Amino acid sequence: MSEQQGMPDPDGAEDLAEFVGLLGELRAWAGMPSYRVLARRVGPLMRPARDIPLTTVADTFKAGRRRLDLGLVVAIVRALGVDGPAVARWREACVKVHGLAKVGGPVGVFGQLPTDLATFTGRREEIARLIAAATQRHDGDRANTVLISAIEGMAGVGKTQLAVHTAHRLVGAGHFTDAQLYVNLRGFEPDLAPADPSAVLEAFLRQLGVPAQQIPAGRDERAAMYRDRLRERSALILLDNAADEDQVRDLIPAGAGCLVLITSRRSLAGLDGVVPHLLDTFTDPEALDLLTRIAGHDRVAAEPEAAARVIEYCDRLPLALALTAARLRSRPAWSLAELADRMRSGRLEAISAGGRAIRPVFDASYQALPDRAQQVFRLTGLHPGPDFSAAAAAALAGITAGEATEALELLLDEHLLQQKRSGRFELHDLLRAYAGEQANSRDSDQERRAAVHRMLDHYVHTAHAAALHVERGRDPLDLTPPQPGVHPEQFADHEQALAWFSTEHAVLLSAMGHAAASGFDTHTWQLAHALATYLDRRGRWHDLAAVGTTAIDAADRLADPLGKAIAHNIVARAHLRHGNYANSRHHLHQALDLFDRIGDVSGRADTHIELARVKAWQSPPAIAEALELAHQAHALYQSCGHRLGQAQTVTAIGWALARLGDYAQALTCCRQALPVLEEFDDRERQAHAWDSIAYAHSYLGQYSQAVACYGLALDLCRDLGDRPLEADILNRFGDAHLAAHHPDAAHDAWRKALAIFTELDQPYAHQIRDKLGAVP
């Protein structure tokens, strides 16, 4: 539109207040569009285009403004119908009325921010938190201080891109429009020293209009002048790639209207007033979006499975994805499947584009570490589990737990490790590969094998210490002493031991697999033995069968009959839980033959008890055999003076008698066993004893006694964390309640049993459903 008669003349403005008034007149000249309508028009006219809040537009027309965003003013003028040379006049008038700053330099917008990448994607929650922190002051004391937000995270996680994008969003919305200062502090550049804060201050002062001859020589004096120049300004300072707190401390202004955004691979927790924003890797949708933006939509959409593999191999790390996508874009003949295959055979080599690669980025972080931290980082790459404790890291490195904790804390500060749960540490997959590379190149085969040996010793000895608490009737194994430098964990009670298994069971499964694959066969079957009871009680019977089978193979390679007998018992327990009675008996007979061969009386007795348990789950004729097997086990335990074993078998005898209908004798047997079981604090067998007593009371018509005894059994098995036993007892508890004419209580017990059976994927669930359906 050409200039029209009646349009306000911006050249007449002598100061900012007059200019804002003329801007209001221009809005009236344009027909007084609402701020909401104007905001919709302004957004597409911004560079880059973005959504502009209604309040941001409205604030531009308010009297008393100290500063205006030049880009926003130009977009508003255009949205009001001004075009051609007249737009330039309004722009020049806006610059003119800002005049000179009180500090003696130009006050215009210092637009030093790097370009906002067109491929930027995701991070909505992180951006929202940063913008909220920058624009909302909830704390009265905080309102008088500069706001410092530190974006921290591992190398390649996208800290700089997030900071730059957030800065552009803030400035585009009319915040921090007096000045934007940016510097790359080169905290982790492999070929360049970190930027000198004094030199950065000199550059900032020049950009703020201070003549060179007026800039002080000393760092402290420069910092003081810098703070003074920004005291009354609304400025955004982006300090990228900071090495540490000392490098940025003097670059923080004093003005309450300023925002400092800092990015670093290192924790800046020691900086006063800093608000940390820890940045994690992308979500799967964010990772796919970035891959699509760079490599091309059609190409990625044509191979969704291969795209998912590429994302997995990059482990959703933004830099890895960007480099991989850029490489794919430069290779139009490649398919995504071909690229994924290349990454499978060597991820770190494949993640590169042009002269950029992921490995040098990791090198910079690793090489800045002290020797001890480098060693711990390298060796954690040998750990097979999803995460690990400080005690496991100490065993790997052959150092004390205190020394390991100190090194791990440093690695956390450097964002080379992650901590998503207290006391647990984990490596990003690409860093795990990098750490393994470093271990292979820096440590000899013998050193690496010794580290794995120490780690496995730690898990075997700690797991067996925990297992002795979890299963009080357990006979301790005669373990080889741990390697020097290994300090197994100890437990005060059953609860601590059970909590340790809950935390470590996935790690123990991984460690066992690693042991089997690495030739540590003794560790393999011993880990299986330590894990078996926990897996059984938690209903993880597929895992139980797998570790038992792996243990059989390991013990077979060792020609170790004790290990093989124990392993057969583990597999037999898994088959029993799945109702495969014939397979269970086969493995138990294999175990019995091996215990006979080595003269292990206690092992033979344990196996007789297990055979009795298999028989007791079957028809009445088999229950009679179970009774005979329990008597045989009792005789064997008597012969070796095993009091707890004798009490256990008396309970088994009582259960078999109850199943055969001899309820009075069953009560006598189980009550006889209880004092010994309580003396040894064997909660599992106590639970079985009270369950058998309750069963007998129920069939004798003594329902109140049955309900009370089932309650005691339930309390014990819940303490144990034995989910299958809890479900079995709840099932019978419901039957007792129904017989006592308490249908609501019966329903409650059955519903709880059904929930556990369903969770464990047990076939008995349908029986509970039938009961619930039959009783109104």
HELIX and SHEET records of a PDB file:
HELIX    1   1 PRO A   10  GLY A   12  5                                   3    
HELIX    2   2 LEU A   16  TRP A   29  1                                  14    
HELIX    3   3 TYR A   35  LEU A   45  1                                  11    
HELIX    4   4 LEU A   54  THR A   60  1                                   7    
HELIX    5   5 LEU A   70  ALA A   79  1                                  10    
HELIX    6   6 PRO A   85  HIS A   98  1                                  14    
HELIX    7   7 ARG A  124  THR A  135  1                                  12    
HELIX    8   8 ARG A  142  ASN A  144  5                                   3    
HELIX    9   9 LYS A  159  GLY A  172  1                                  14    
HELIX   10  10 PRO A  197  GLN A  207  1                                  11    
HELIX   11  11 ALA A  212  GLN A  214  5                                   3    
HELIX   12  12 ARG A  219  ARG A  229  1                                  11    
HELIX   13  13 GLU A  245  ARG A  249  1                                   5    
HELIX   14  14 ASP A  284  ALA A  295  1                                  12    
HELIX   15  15 HIS A  297  ALA A  302  1                                   6    
HELIX   16  16 PRO A  304  CYS A  314  1                                  11    
HELIX   17  17 PRO A  318  ARG A  329  1                                  12    
HELIX   18  18 LEU A  336  SER A  345  1                                  10    
HELIX   19  19 ARG A  347  ALA A  350  1                                   4    
HELIX   20  20 ILE A  358  GLN A  367  1                                  10    
HELIX   21  21 ASP A  371  THR A  380  1                                  10    
HELIX   22  22 ALA A  390  ALA A  397  1                                   8    
HELIX   23  23 ALA A  401  ASP A  413  1                                  13    
HELIX   24  24 ASP A  429  ARG A  442  1                                  14    
HELIX   25  25 ASP A  445  VAL A  470  1                                  26    
HELIX   26  26 HIS A  494  ALA A  517  1                                  24    
HELIX   27  27 ASP A  521  ARG A  537  1                                  17    
HELIX   28  28 TRP A  541  LEU A  558  1                                  18    
HELIX   29  29 PRO A  561  ARG A  577  1                                  17    
HELIX   30  30 TYR A  581  ILE A  598  1                                  18    
HELIX   31  31 VAL A  601  ALA A  616  1                                  16    
HELIX   32  32 PRO A  620  SER A  639  1                                  20    
HELIX   33  33 ARG A  643  ARG A  659  1                                  17    
HELIX   34  34 TYR A  663  GLU A  679  1                                  17    
HELIX   35  35 ARG A  683  TYR A  699  1                                  17    
HELIX   36  36 TYR A  703  LEU A  720  1                                  18    
HELIX   37  37 ARG A  723  ALA A  739  1                                  17    
HELIX   38  38 PRO A  743  GLU A  759  1                                  17    
HELIX   39  39 ALA A  765  ALA A  774  1                                  10    
SHEET    1   A 6 PHE A 110  GLY A 111  0                                        
SHEET    2   A 6 ALA A 179  ASN A 184  1                                        
SHEET    3   A 6 ALA A 235  ASP A 240  1                                        
SHEET    4   A 6 LEU A 259  SER A 264  1                                        
SHEET    5   A 6 LEU A 147  GLU A 152  1                                        
SHEET    6   A 6 VAL A 274  LEU A 278  1                                        
SHEET    1   B 2 SER A 352  ALA A 353  0                                        
SHEET    2   B 2 ARG A 356  ALA A 357 -1                                        
SHEET    1   C 2 GLN A 418  ARG A 421  0                                        
SHEET    2   C 2 ARG A 424  GLU A 426 -1                                        
END                                                                             
